[in-house]
């Protein structure tokens, strides 16, 4: 039974009912409907912290989903899970894949910047300021892209860019 049908939360049940109704009336292929169901179940599992189950659902959704825009959000969520698990290289890979399909995901650019900034901080702790600067420069580039897409967001990143004289 799909996760969306067994969740006990009233709001989740209501959302699932509405989503199921929409799936029935919107003209889509059965594969797209199944992809959405896996995606929705992945989001539910992810919200509960069940990352292994979420990944299984997302991988199945990517197998079925053909729309690049929809795939970008699935890939983005896979990146989020890898970020949460500290698997930054995998996370960056999935954020890149998401952006290949949808270059208008500021949250993917932001998350990539956060990872690069973290790696820069780690390089400083290891005494490698040259590597740290390279990571910080890369973080700045990603934050600039995120800010360009959503100018009112990422205020802390904007401040960091100004303070470090990386804002152009």
N, C-alpha and C positions, 0 to 999 in steps of 0.2 A: 504494500500500500504506500503511495507517495506520502512523504513527510507532511506535505501541506494538508493532508486529510486527517492526520492524527494529532496535530498540534492542539493543545487544550486551551490556549489563550483565546478569549472572545474576539479581540481585535484581529488576531491572526486568522481565526476562523472566518470572520467577516471578510477580510481581505481575500482569503482563498476562495470564498463563494463568489465574490465579485470578479476575481480573476478567472474563475472557471466559466462564469457566464460570458465574460468578454471573449474567452477562447472559443466558445461555441458560436458566437454571433459574428466575430470578425473573420472575414474570408482569408484564411491562411491554409497552408498545406498541413497535413498531419505531422510531417517531420518538424515543421516550425512550431506546432503546438506542443509536441513532445519536447523540443529543445527548450521552450519557455517553461514547461513544467519542471524540467531538470534544473534550469536556472533558478526558478523560484524556490525549489527545494534546497538548492545550494545556498541561497541567501538565508533561508530559515536556519539551516544547520550552522552557517557561519555566524549568524547573530547569537546562536546559543553556544558558540565556542567549539563546536564540533567540526574542526577543520578537516579532518580526514574524510568525513562524510561529505562536507561541502565540496572538497576537491573532486571526489568521485562524481558528484552531480555536475560540477562545472565542466569536467573533462567530457562527460557524456553530452552535455549541452553544446560544447564546441564541436563535437563530432557531428551533431545534427544541424546546428545553426548555419545557414548559408549567408545571411545578411551581414555584411562587414560591420555596420554600425552596431548591431546587436552583439556580434562576436566581440567587439571591442570592450564592451562592458563585462562580458564573461571573463575575458583575458585580464582585464583590470582587477576584477575580484580575485582571480587566481594570484595575481601579483600581491594583492593585499594580504592574502593568507601567508604567502612566502615571506613577506615583510614581517608579519607578526611572529613567524617562526624563526626569524633571524637569518633566513636564507636570502641574503640580499642579492647575490648574483642571479639566482632564479627569479627573484622579484623584478629586478631590472629587465631581465629577458621578457617577462610577460608584460611589463609596462611598455617596452619597445613594440612588442607585437600588437598591443592594444592601439598604440599611437599610429602604427602603420595602417590600421584600418579606420581610425578616427583621429585625425590630428588635432581635434578640438576638445581634448580631455585635459583641462588644466590640472585636475587632481592627479593625473598620472605624472605630469611634469613636476608637480609639487613633491610627490612621493619619491620620484627619482632624485630630486634635489636634496631631500632630507637624507636619503641614503648616501649620496655623495658627500654631503656635509658631515655626516657621522663618520664616514671613512677618512675624511680630512682630519677630524678630531682624533681619531685613532692613530693616524700617522704622526700627529703632534706628540701624542703620548709615547710613541715609539722613537721620538727624536728625529723624525724625517720631515723637516719643514718643506723641502722641495716637493715631495710627494703630496704633502698636505695642501700646499698651494694649488697644485694641479687639481686635486679633488674639490677644493673650494671654488676654483674657477669653473669647473664643470657644474657644480651646484648652482653657481650664479647664472650660468646659461639656461639651465632648466627653470630656475625661478623666474627669469626674465620672460620665458615663453609662457609660463603659467600666468604671470601678471598681465602680459599682453592680451591673453584670452579673457581674463576677468580682472580688470584694473582695480576694482574695489576690494579685492580679496588679498590674502597673504601679506597683511600689513607687517608682521614680524619679519618676513623675508625681505620686504621692501626696505625696512629699517636696516637690516643686516647688509643689504646691497649698498645702501648709502654710507653706512659707517665704514665699510671695508672699501669704499670707493670703486665698487664694481657695477654701480648703476649708471647706465649710459643713456 
